[in-house]
Amino acid sequence: MRSALPKVLHPVAGNSMLGHVIHSARQLQPQGIHVVIGHGAELVRERLTADDLNFVMQDKQLGTGHAVAQALPAISADTVLVLYGDVPLIEVETLQRLLAKANDKQLGLLTVTLDDPTGYGRIVRDEQGMVTAIVEHKDATDAQKAIKEGNTGILALPAARLADWMSRLSNNNAQGEYYLTDIIAMAVADGLVVATEQPHDAMEVQGANDRRQLSELERHYQLREGRRLMAQGVTLRDPARFDVRGEVTVGRDVLIDINVILEGKVVIEDDVQIGPNCVIKNTTLRKGAVVKANSHLEGAVMGEGSDAGPFARLRPGSVLDAKAHVGNFVELKNAHLGEGAKAGHLSYLGDAEIGARTNIGAGTITCNYDGANKFKTVMGEDVFIGSNNSLVAPVDIQAGATTAAGSTITQTVKAGELAVGRARQRNIEGWKRPEKLKKS
């Protein structure tokens, strides 16, 4: 990777490769998850520590067999599933099929058939098609290298047999390592059947050893997520220009334009439309909401039939009730717009409670921060805020009140009142505009 970052922490779709593997493992509801760490161990532990993870230190990287042996004393389950921290796209359904193969009389081996299996250990079978051994690429003969079926390294093993097999491993090979794959021949010799499964898609078992391979995993993940969403009723204008970096739940008849990024936990209900070049993070879009081009939403909720943008920014705590409108170059932070409320353009509304049908004029800001503490602005229903207003919090503008354009509002405006908070205009007769001095 040519990086100070441990390989397994490099991201795919906003999550580390190892994070994806752990997420898949969790969905299998195992008795325990044991993460064998070595290079960059402290950073890996720091980034991924969780109550359900047991980190096991491998001081010397002596091969996959040696790695599994380090975790073995902590394992109490009947079946052991071996996964790899740089193989992030493995599907849970594939692992479930593999686990179904494992019992006290057989183990499950995930293999993959490739046009070019260079670098993969080869699956050696007898005349009856039964697996007899795995030969690593560097140790394979020319005849064995011609085999198209490769070993993914992913195994489902009977735990009762594993300790014995681990004790019999040898490092007498080209790499001088303890290969986990050597237990296949041991299992066969002990009378066990090696039952194989294959992934539906070879990219499920693709690892990443450089940035190019990492980018291939990224794009494959995104296309896979795009297909999943389209199957649920989403129209993607171009699946190749769409990115998911989290968990997305969608309804039907959703339209997503190009260059949209969905991050964190995003809920999109029926009939939502998202314009091009939008970033939407940890946000809920209710039925019929519209996000227009170049908008950035984080930690927000848009109600039914509400709309935002183009060029809107909704920061954490922003809530739009049904049919509320936020227009271009409007920023919200911890602000709640009631049903039908409008902020059309060029405004900042922070720490604000805004009633139904209230209209916010262009250039309005809530002055919510005094340099040390934040304060709230409250507007009732049917308030009209004139353009270029500064609302100095804490302040209360009651239902039906109006503020004049260009006002600085510092005191309560009672229901139905007009507040004018600006200096009186003064026109100076005979004023001469300055002229530019002539250069000598």
C-alpha positions in Angstrom: 0.0 0.0 0.0 3.0 2.3 0.5 1.3 3.8 3.5 1.8 4.3 7.2 -1.7 3.0 7.7 -2.0 -0.8 8.3 -3.4 -2.5 5.2 -6.6 -3.7 6.8 -7.5 -0.2 7.9 -7.6 1.2 4.4 -11.2 2.1 3.6 -13.7 0.7 1.2 -17.0 2.6 1.0 -16.2 4.6 4.1 -15.4 1.6 6.3 -12.1 -0.1 6.8 -11.6 -3.4 5.1 -11.4 -5.2 8.4 -14.5 -3.3 9.6 -16.4 -4.8 6.7 -15.2 -8.3 7.6 -16.2 -7.8 11.3 -19.6 -6.5 10.2 -20.2 -9.6 8.2 -19.1 -11.8 11.1 -21.5 -10.1 13.5 -24.4 -10.9 11.3 -23.7 -14.6 11.8 -24.3 -14.1 15.6 -21.1 -16.0 16.6 -20.1 -16.9 20.2 -17.0 -14.8 19.7 -15.0 -12.8 17.2 -11.2 -13.1 17.6 -9.1 -10.6 15.6 -5.5 -11.7 15.2 -3.3 -8.5 14.9 0.3 -7.9 14.2 1.6 -5.1 12.0 0.1 -1.8 13.3 -1.6 -3.7 16.1 -2.2 -0.7 18.4 -3.8 1.4 15.7 -6.0 -1.5 14.6 -7.1 -2.0 18.2 -7.7 1.7 18.7 -9.8 2.1 15.6 -12.0 -1.0 16.0 -12.1 -1.8 19.7 -15.6 -3.1 20.7 -17.0 -5.2 23.6 -17.7 -8.1 21.3 -14.1 -8.3 19.8 -11.2 -10.2 21.3 -7.8 -9.0 19.9 -5.1 -11.6 19.8 -1.5 -10.6 19.3 0.7 -12.4 16.7 4.2 -11.1 17.5 5.8 -12.8 14.5 4.0 -13.1 11.2 4.7 -16.8 10.6 1.8 -17.6 8.3 -1.9 -18.2 8.4 -1.7 -21.4 10.4 0.4 -19.6 13.1 -2.2 -16.8 13.2 -5.1 -19.2 13.8 -3.0 -21.0 16.5 -2.7 -17.7 18.4 -6.5 -17.4 18.7 -7.2 -21.1 19.4 -6.9 -21.0 23.2 -9.7 -18.4 23.4 -12.1 -20.3 21.2 -14.9 -22.3 22.8 -17.4 -22.7 19.9 -18.0 -26.0 18.0 -17.2 -24.5 14.6 -14.5 -22.1 13.7 -14.9 -19.7 10.7 -11.6 -18.3 9.4 -11.9 -14.9 7.6 -9.3 -12.4 6.3 -9.1 -8.8 7.2 -8.3 -7.7 3.7 -11.2 -9.5 2.0 -14.0 -7.0 2.7 -16.7 -7.9 0.2 -17.6 -11.4 1.4 -21.4 -11.9 1.5 -23.1 -13.2 4.7 -25.2 -15.5 2.6 -22.0 -17.1 1.2 -20.7 -17.6 4.7 -24.0 -19.2 5.8 -23.8 -21.7 3.0 -20.2 -22.5 3.9 -21.0 -22.9 7.6 -23.8 -25.4 6.7 -21.1 -27.7 5.3 -19.1 -28.0 8.5 -19.7 -30.7 11.1 -17.7 -33.3 13.0 -17.3 -35.4 9.9 -16.4 -32.7 7.3 -15.1 -29.2 7.0 -16.2 -26.4 4.7 -13.8 -24.8 2.2 -14.6 -21.8 0.1 -13.0 -22.0 -3.4 -13.2 -19.8 -6.5 -12.8 -20.7 -10.1 -10.8 -18.1 -12.1 -9.5 -17.8 -15.6 -6.2 -16.7 -14.1 -5.7 -18.0 -10.6 -2.0 -16.9 -10.4 -1.1 -16.4 -6.7 -3.9 -18.6 -5.4 -3.3 -22.0 -3.8 -4.6 -24.7 -6.1 -7.4 -27.2 -5.1 -6.2 -30.7 -5.8 -8.9 -33.3 -6.3 -8.8 -37.1 -6.9 -10.5 -39.0 -9.7 -13.8 -38.9 -7.9 -13.6 -35.1 -7.6 -12.9 -35.1 -3.9 -10.5 -32.5 -2.5 -7.3 -34.1 -1.3 -5.0 -31.1 -0.7 -4.2 -27.5 -1.4 -0.9 -26.6 -3.0 0.4 -23.0 -2.6 1.2 -21.3 -5.9 4.9 -21.0 -5.1 5.1 -24.7 -4.3 2.9 -25.9 -7.2 4.2 -28.0 -10.2 3.4 -26.8 -13.7 0.5 -29.3 -13.9 -0.9 -28.0 -10.6 -0.6 -24.4 -11.7 -2.9 -25.3 -14.7 -5.7 -25.9 -12.2 -8.3 -23.1 -12.4 -9.9 -23.7 -9.0 -8.2 -21.6 -6.3 -8.2 -21.5 -2.5 -9.8 -18.4 -0.9 -8.4 -19.3 2.5 -11.9 -19.0 4.0 -12.7 -22.1 6.1 -15.4 -23.5 8.4 -13.7 -26.0 10.7 -14.8 -28.4 13.4 -13.1 -26.9 16.5 -12.6 -30.3 18.2 -10.1 -31.3 15.4 -8.4 -28.0 15.0 -6.0 -28.1 17.9 -4.6 -31.4 16.7 -4.2 -30.2 13.2 -2.5 -27.0 14.4 0.1 -29.0 16.4 1.0 -31.0 13.3 1.7 -28.0 11.0 5.2 -27.6 9.5 7.0 -24.7 7.9 8.9 -26.9 5.5 7.9 -24.9 2.3 9.2 -22.2 0.0 7.9 -19.4 2.3 9.1 -20.9 5.6 5.6 -20.3 7.0 2.9 -22.4 8.7 0.2 -22.7 6.1 -3.4 -23.2 7.4 -4.1 -24.9 4.0 -1.9 -27.9 5.1 -4.8 -29.0 7.4 -6.8 -30.0 4.3 -4.5 -32.9 3.6 -4.5 -33.8 7.3 -8.3 -33.7 7.4 -8.5 -36.1 4.4 -5.9 -38.4 6.0 -8.1 -38.4 9.2 -11.1 -39.5 7.1 -12.9 -36.2 6.9 -14.6 -34.9 3.8 -13.6 -31.5 2.5 -16.9 -30.0 1.3 -16.5 -26.9 -1.0 -18.7 -23.9 -1.7 -18.1 -21.1 -4.1 -19.2 -17.4 -3.9 -21.7 -16.2 -6.5 -19.3 -13.5 -7.4 -15.5 -13.9 -7.5 -15.0 -10.3 -6.2 -16.4 -11.4 -2.9 -13.1 -13.1 -2.2 -10.9 -10.5 -3.8 -8.3 -9.0 -1.4 -6.3 -5.8 -1.8 -2.5 -5.5 -1.8 -2.2 -2.1 -3.5 -4.2 1.0 -4.2 -5.4 -0.2 -7.6 -6.9 -3.3 -6.1 -8.4 -1.2 -3.4 -10.1 1.0 -6.0 -11.5 -2.1 -7.8 -13.0 -3.2 -4.5 -14.5 0.2 -4.0 -16.2 0.4 -7.4 -17.4 -3.2 -7.2 -19.0 -2.5 -3.8 -20.7 0.6 -5.1 -22.1 -1.2 -8.2 -23.4 -4.0 -5.9 -25.1 -1.5 -3.6 -26.5 0.3 -6.6 -28.0 -3.0 -7.9 -29.5 -3.7 -4.5 -31.2 -0.3 -4.3 -32.5 -0.4 -7.9 -34.1 -3.8 -7.1 -36.0 -2.1 -4.3 -37.4 0.6 -6.5 -34.7 3.3 -6.8 -33.9 4.9 -10.1 -30.2 5.7 -10.3 -29.4 8.1 -13.2 -26.0 6.5 -13.5 -25.0 3.6 -11.1 -21.3 4.3 -11.9 -21.6 7.7 -10.4 -23.1 6.9 -7.1 -21.6 6.1 -3.7 -22.9 4.5 -0.5 -20.7 4.7 2.6 -23.0 3.4 5.2 -26.4 1.8 5.7 -29.2 2.9 3.4 -32.9 2.1 3.7 -35.1 3.0 0.7 -38.7 3.1 -0.3 -40.2 2.9 -3.8 -40.0 5.3 -6.7 -37.0 7.1 -5.4 -34.9 9.1 -7.9 -31.2 9.7 -7.3 -29.2 11.8 -9.8 -25.5 11.5 -10.5 -22.6 12.1 -8.0 -24.7 11.6 -4.9 -22.9 10.3 -1.8 -24.9 8.6 1.0 -23.0 8.2 4.3 -23.8 6.7 7.7 -27.4 5.8 8.3 -29.7 7.2 5.7 -33.4 6.5 5.4 -35.2 7.5 2.2 -38.9 7.0 2.0 -41.2 6.7 -1.1 -41.1 9.3 -3.9 -38.0 11.1 -2.7 -35.9 12.9 -5.3 -32.3 13.7 -4.9 -30.5 16.0 -7.4 -26.9 15.8 -8.6 -23.8 16.4 -6.5 -25.5 16.0 -3.1 -23.9 14.6 0.1 -26.4 13.1 2.6 -25.2 11.8 5.9 -27.1 10.3 8.9 -30.3 11.8 7.5 -34.0 10.9 7.1 -35.9 12.0 4.0 -39.7 11.5 4.4 -42.1 10.7 1.6 -41.9 13.1 -1.3 -39.0 15.2 0.0 -36.9 16.8 -2.6 -33.2 17.6 -2.2 -32.0 19.8 -5.0 -28.5 19.9 -6.6 -25.3 20.6 -4.7 -26.9 20.3 -1.2 -25.2 18.9 1.9 -27.3 17.3 4.6 -26.0 15.8 7.9 -28.0 14.7 10.9 -31.1 16.2 9.4 -34.8 15.2 9.0 -36.8 16.4 6.0 -40.5 16.0 6.4 -43.1 14.9 3.8 -43.1 17.1 0.8 -40.4 19.4 2.1 -37.6 20.6 -0.1 -34.0 21.9 0.2 -31.6 23.5 -2.2 -30.0 23.9 -4.5 -26.9 24.7 -2.6 -28.5 24.2 0.8 -26.7 23.0 3.9 -28.6 21.3 6.7 -26.3 20.6 9.7 -27.0 18.3 12.7 -30.3 18.9 14.4 -32.0 20.4 11.4 -35.6 19.4 11.1 -38.0 20.4 8.3 -41.7 19.6 8.9 -44.0 18.8 6.0 -43.8 21.1 3.1 -41.2 23.3 4.7 -38.8 25.0 2.2 -35.1 25.8 2.4 -33.7 27.5 -0.7 -30.3 28.2 -2.1 -27.4 29.2 0.1 -29.4 28.6 3.3 -27.6 27.0 6.3 -29.5 25.4 9.2 -27.9 24.2 12.5 -30.1 22.8 15.3 -33.1 24.5 13.7 -36.7 23.3 13.4 -38.9 24.7 10.6 -42.6 24.1 11.2 -45.0 22.9 8.5 -44.9 25.2 5.4 -42.2 27.5 6.9 -39.9 29.0 4.3 -36.3 30.3 4.2 -35.8 31.0 0.5 -32.2 32.2 0.2 -29.0 33.5 1.7 -29.7 32.9 5.4 -28.2 31.3 8.5 -30.6 29.8 11.0 -29.0 28.3 14.1 -30.6 27.2 17.4 -34.0 28.3 16.2 -37.6 27.1 16.6 -39.6 28.4 13.7 -43.4 28.1 13.6 -45.6 26.9 10.8 -46.0 29.1 7.7 -43.3 31.6 8.9 -41.4 33.3 6.1 -37.7 34.1 6.5 -36.4 36.9 4.3 -33.2 36.8 2.3 -30.0 37.7 4.2 -31.4 36.8 7.7 -29.2 35.4 10.4 -29.8 34.2 13.9 -27.0 35.7 16.1 -27.0 32.6 18.4 -23.4 32.7 19.8 -21.9 35.4 22.1 -18.4 34.0 21.9 -19.0 31.6 24.9 -22.5 30.3 24.9 -25.3 29.7 22.4 -28.9 31.0 22.7 -32.2 30.2 21.0 -34.4 32.2 18.7 -38.1 31.4 18.8 -40.5 32.4 16.1 -44.2 31.6 16.3 -46.6 30.7 13.5 -47.2 33.0 10.5 -44.3 35.3 11.4 -42.8 37.4 8.5 -39.1 38.2 8.8 -38.0 41.0 6.5 -34.8 40.7 4.4 -31.4 41.4 5.9 -32.4 40.8 9.5 -30.1 40.0 12.4 -32.1 38.2 15.2 -30.0 38.5 18.3 -30.7 35.5 20.6 -32.2 34.9 23.0 -35.2 36.5 21.3 -38.9 35.6 20.9 -40.9 36.7 17.9 -44.5 35.8 18.5 -47.2 34.5 16.2 -48.2 36.8 13.3 -45.4 39.4 14.1 -43.5 41.2 11.3 -39.9 42.5 11.3 -38.9 45.2 8.9 -36.2 44.7 6.3 -32.7 45.7 7.6 -33.6 45.3 11.2 -31.6 44.1 14.2 -34.0 42.5 16.6 -32.9 42.2 20.2 -36.2 42.2 22.1 -39.5 40.3 22.2 -41.9 41.1 19.3 -45.4 40.5 20.5 -48.1 38.8 18.4 -49.2 40.9 15.5 -46.7 43.7 16.0 -44.3 45.2 13.5 -40.7 45.6 14.7 -38.4 48.1 13.1 -34.8 47.9 14.4 -32.7 50.1 12.2 -31.1 53.5 12.2 -33.1 56.4 10.7 -32.1 57.2 7.1 -30.3 60.5 6.7 -29.6 62.1 3.3 -26.7 64.6 3.1 -27.1 67.3 0.4 -24.1 68.5 -1.5 -21.9 65.5 -0.7 -18.9 65.1 -2.9 -17.8 61.6 -3.8 -14.0 61.2 -3.3 -11.9 61.1 -6.4 -8.8 59.0 -7.1 -5.6 60.9 -6.6 -3.7 61.5 -9.9 -0.2 60.0 -10.0 2.5 62.6 -10.4 
